[in-house]
């Protein structure tokens, strides 16, 4: 960890809005990723309040629930999001016609499935958009791996990864939604993770 980032994590790690403000001053090409899961409205509202036109990148696997697509549409319009969608190179219909439904996590094909519908689109987004600051909605409560992360870090390619809500609880997020009259989505399922506390690999690799 860079000495400066150690200081920022100590001083701003529990102050999401100040951390976002600081991070936006660190680069010229920020992005915010989303999957429109529960409480995603919080990070999207916080970041767009400070930079309304920030590209919001969605790796749309094609396997989201109907409720998630409706929630995404509502939030895109409500917050006037500058949405940039990255899709797998094959549609869900094309993939399933050849290989059948999404494989379970015990299926040896699951790793290739995850790479096709989530990891490859994200890596393509990084190549094409070349961001220098990346906002995520990671939270320490989500998985044991995330509990060991810091609010700000820099990956091997120099990308500044910022998780302003890392130390927030579900109660904190719920309170923010209420204060700002924001919608939520609990009918969410990610076939690359399947289990709530399981990592798909994206945040471990990047």
Protein Blocks (a to p, Z undefined) as FASTA:
>chain_A
ZZklmmmmmmmmmmmklmmmmmmmmpmbdcdddehighklmmmmmmmmmmmmlccdddde
hlacfklmmmmmmmmmmnopacdddddfbdfklmmmmnopaddfklmklmmmmmmmmmmm
mmmmmmmnopabdcdfbdfklpmklmmpcfbdcdfkopacddfklmpcfklmmmmmmmno
pacdfbbcdfklopakbcfhlmmmZZ
